Amino acid sequence: MDQHPSESATFSTLDSLLVRLKTLSDTMRNVLLQARSASIPQSVYEGVQQLSGIVFQLQNLTRSMEEERRSLRALTQVGQVINSSLELNEVLQIVMDNIIRLTGAERGFLMLKNDAGELTIRIARNWTQESIDPSEISISHTVIYRVINSGQPVLTTNAQEDPRFTGQQSIVAYNIRSIVCVALKVKGELTGVIYVDHRIRTALFTQKTWTF
């Protein structure tokens, strides 16, 4: 939960004002284009066009700043949790909940190696911050094995059309769309993976959204 509602309200108000300004500038441009009066200097048309473009850029910048602010706030909360005296399992759940919130994922899984060196699911959470029942866990082992073998992260914006996973039954059967999976390493040794996905939305994850 965001602990600074006043900051969110400020961004929301600014975004609302920019939307109104963009609507107004677009209306002015359309009116001028329809009128096309010789008495109106060309510089006026160009100025209104530039104004509309500037407002659009400001909208994107404002929304990007708000996303970054939320990400930084979530990271601060994660740091506080990690340094707290909470029980480890509770800490891992909170961390996974924040990862899901930051990325916009539907589900998230933390897998760690057990004493036998096998990866087992330690935490499984959904976007409503609830634990997922083991019987409902359906993930792409193809993606996980790729990350384990290469040590490199895997990101796909639409697994159903990604040529890397053509014919992979788990992806097709579970109708998984957006996926991110990264390796967890300690002193260069792989100790687990973090896997998040969304079974409906495509193009959900980008390099920027996962850089936190």
Secondary structure, 3 states (H helix, E strand, C coil): CCCCHHHHHHHHHHHHHHHHHHHHHHHHHHHHHHHCCCCCCHHHHHHHHHHHHHHHHHHHHHHHHHHHHHHHHHHHHHHHHHCCCCCHHHHHHHHHHHHHHHHCCCEEEEEEECCCCCEEEEEEEECCCCECCHHHCCCCHHHHHHHHHHCCCEEECCCCCCHHHCCCHHHHHHCCCEEEEEEEEECCEEEEEEEEEECCCCCCCCCCCCCC
